[in-house]
Every structure is written in C-alpha cells, then in structure tokens.
Amino acid sequence: MDQLELANRFDCERVRLRTVAYRIVGSLSEAKDAVQEAWLRLQRANAEGIDNLEGWLTTVVARICLNILRDRRYNAEEPLEAFVPEPIISTDADGDPEREALLADAVGVALQVVLDTLSPAERLAFVLHDMFAVPFNEIATLIERSPEATRQLASRARRRVRAAAPPPEPDLARQRAVVDAYFAAAREGELDALVAVLDPDVVARSHGRAGVFELRGAEKVARAAMGTRRFAPFVRPALINGTAGVVAFDGDTPFAILAFTVVGDRAITIDIFNDRELVPRLVRSR
C-alpha cells in the first residue's frame, strides 16, 4: 500500500475517529490532536500487516485519548486550549461538512459534564462499548483490566450517566420552544413565566477555567436569569452539541454560550460558558 492510498483510507476514517476522540476527551482541540497522532503512528506502522484498519485506528485513538485523560488528573490547572467540556457550536451560517458530521453525532453538554466526573477507565469503557459497540475484551486490553472488570466499569458509568443526564427531548422544535420561552420571560422580567419553563430541580452550571459553579432549583435559577435580563435581547439561536441553545453577543463579539437540556417542556440543565477569552475562540472555531 503506497502513501497516497494509505492517506486516502485514513481520510475516510477521519471524521469517525474525531467523533470517537471527542466523546472520550470532550475537547475538539485534543480530539484533533489525537487523530493527528494516530495518523503519524499509522505512517510508522507496517500498514500491510494491519488486517482491520478501522479497528486498529480506533484502538490507537482510544489509547491516545486514555493518556490524555490520565494526564489531566495530574494537572492542577486546565489550560484554555484544552477547556473541558468544549462544546460544538453550529448556526444556520455553518457549512463545514466535517463539523456538521461531528455535530450530528455529538452528545449533549450535560452528558459531557457527567462523563468528566468518571475515571479515565470508566469513561473509556462506557464510551467505547455503549456508544461505539467495541467489545469488552478489546477495551480490557487498553485499560489493562479483565473483560469482566471492564464490563463492571461500564455498568457503573452507565448508572451514573442515567441518573445525572437523562436523554433530552428528541424534538428539536420543542427544545427551541422552551429556550425561546425562557428568554422571552427574561426579557419581560416575568419571574413566574421563567420558573414555569424550568424543572423544579433544574441545575445551572457556569463553566470557567477556575472550575464549575452550580446553582440548583427553579426559583434560584430564574432569579439569577432576571439579574442578567439586560443581555436577553442579544442572544442568537444556535445548536450546542446538537441541542437547542444560544450564543450571546456584545455587538459583534460573542461573550457567552448557553446550552439547554430540555426534557418534555422544561429545561433540566443550563450549561453556561462565559469566559471572555474562551467563548470567541469557540464560536470562531465553527
């Protein structure tokens, strides 16, 4: 197999590999780096001796991502370039086929938040098995556990995910209606209307480089929204990891991203990214 054929075959796998990497590490920049490293390793390998290129590449990317997750645990500060979770943002103006493919396969920000609480081994076992149907015996080799222990890790992770990140409302139009109602109530200063579109146990999370600040309960979250109502007229609809959300602008400069998880007719989580340096980079990366 010559280099051109090898490059073409790798390009056919690139989007899928970035999807795998993004779900494991939750960062587009790190996912891109993991896929690029996999390509370098493929170039150094004996490609003729690889019977299943797709499986080989998946394993390599997963191993690289596992190392990224482990390295994070030893870093006290998370750099801006690897901010986690790093949402994928899309608007009607987007036209990048690769990005749209990633967006179509993305999981919600709320699920990414839960995944970030798992150990590297738990996260790898859950993502590879539950999301990409990789057999437990193959995952076990990566994390140096027995297949049964790997199965238990995935099961434990699955229970935590189900408890903390229920599946969002599948109808995007219903999601958007809740988000629109939220900002309409905020613009008008209608506290009761705001509370009505929030789950009683709603969680609002503000993500920053110093960590995550949480606010719980419909009335508390609604009152906090009332405090920022002056920004409500300056939001533009967007898809954030495939679910309804908004980007807030100060003139032409984006300064906040709000991702909503809607179940039924109420928001159960609101994830807010308002780092003045991070947000423009994320929006520009579209």
C-alpha positions, 0 to 999 in steps of 0.5 A, spaced: 500 500 500 503 506 497 502 513 501 497 516 497 492 510 498 494 509 505 492 517 506 486 516 502 483 510 507 485 514 513 481 520 510 475 516 510 476 514 517 477 521 519 471 524 521 469 517 525 475 517 529 474 525 531 467 523 533 470 517 537 476 522 540 471 527 542 466 523 546 472 520 550 476 527 551 470 532 550 475 537 547 475 538 539 482 541 540 485 534 543 480 530 539 484 533 533 490 532 536 489 525 537 487 523 530 493 527 528 497 522 532 494 516 530 495 518 523 503 519 524 503 512 528 499 509 522 505 512 517 510 508 522 506 502 522 507 496 517 500 498 514 500 491 510 500 487 516 494 491 519 488 486 517 482 491 520 484 498 519 478 501 522 479 497 528 486 498 529 485 506 528 480 506 533 484 502 538 490 507 537 485 513 538 482 510 544 489 509 547 491 516 545 485 519 548 486 514 555 493 518 556 490 524 555 485 523 560 490 520 565 494 526 564 489 531 566 488 528 573 495 530 574 494 537 572 492 542 577 490 547 572 486 546 565 489 550 560 484 554 555 486 550 549 484 544 552 477 547 556 473 541 558 467 540 556 468 544 549 462 544 546 460 544 538 457 550 536 453 550 529 448 556 526 444 556 520 451 560 517 455 553 518 457 549 512 463 545 514 461 538 512 466 535 517 463 539 523 456 538 521 458 530 521 461 531 528 455 535 530 450 530 528 453 525 532 455 529 538 452 528 545 449 533 549 453 538 554 450 535 560 452 528 558 459 531 557 459 534 564 457 527 567 462 523 563 468 528 566 466 526 573 468 518 571 475 515 571 479 515 565 477 507 565 470 508 566 469 513 561 473 509 556 469 503 557 462 506 557 464 510 551 467 505 547 462 499 548 455 503 549 456 508 544 461 505 539 459 497 540 467 495 541 467 489 545 469 488 552 475 484 551 478 489 546 477 495 551 480 490 557 486 490 553 487 498 553 485 499 560 489 493 562 483 490 566 479 483 565 473 483 560 469 482 566 472 488 570 471 492 564 464 490 563 463 492 571 466 499 569 461 500 564 455 498 568 457 503 573 458 509 568 452 507 565 448 508 572 451 514 573 450 517 566 442 515 567 441 518 573 445 525 572 443 526 564 437 523 562 436 523 554 433 530 552 427 531 548 428 528 541 424 534 538 428 539 536 422 544 535 420 543 542 427 544 545 427 551 541 420 552 544 422 552 551 429 556 550 425 561 546 420 561 552 425 562 557 428 568 554 422 571 552 420 571 560 427 574 561 426 579 557 419 581 560 422 580 567 416 575 568 419 571 574 413 566 574 413 565 566 421 563 567 420 558 573 414 555 569 419 553 563 424 550 568 424 543 572 423 544 579 430 541 580 433 544 574 441 545 575 445 551 572 452 550 571 457 556 569 463 553 566 470 557 567 477 555 567 477 556 575 472 550 575 464 549 575 459 553 579 452 550 580 446 553 582 440 548 583 432 549 583 427 553 579 426 559 583 434 560 584 435 559 577 430 564 574 432 569 579 439 569 577 436 569 569 432 576 571 439 579 574 442 578 567 435 580 563 439 586 560 443 581 555 436 577 553 435 581 547 442 579 544 442 572 544 442 568 537 439 561 536 444 556 535 445 548 536 450 546 542 452 539 541 446 538 537 441 541 542 437 547 542 441 553 545 444 560 544 450 564 543 450 571 546 453 577 543 456 584 545 455 587 538 459 583 534 463 579 539 460 573 542 461 573 550 457 567 552 454 560 550 448 557 553 446 550 552 439 547 554 437 540 556 430 540 555 426 534 557 418 534 555 417 542 556 422 544 561 429 545 561 433 540 566 440 543 565 443 550 563 450 549 561 453 556 561 460 558 558 462 565 559 469 566 559 471 572 555 477 569 552 474 562 551 467 563 548 470 567 541 475 562 540 469 557 540 464 560 536 470 562 531 472 555 531 465 553 527 
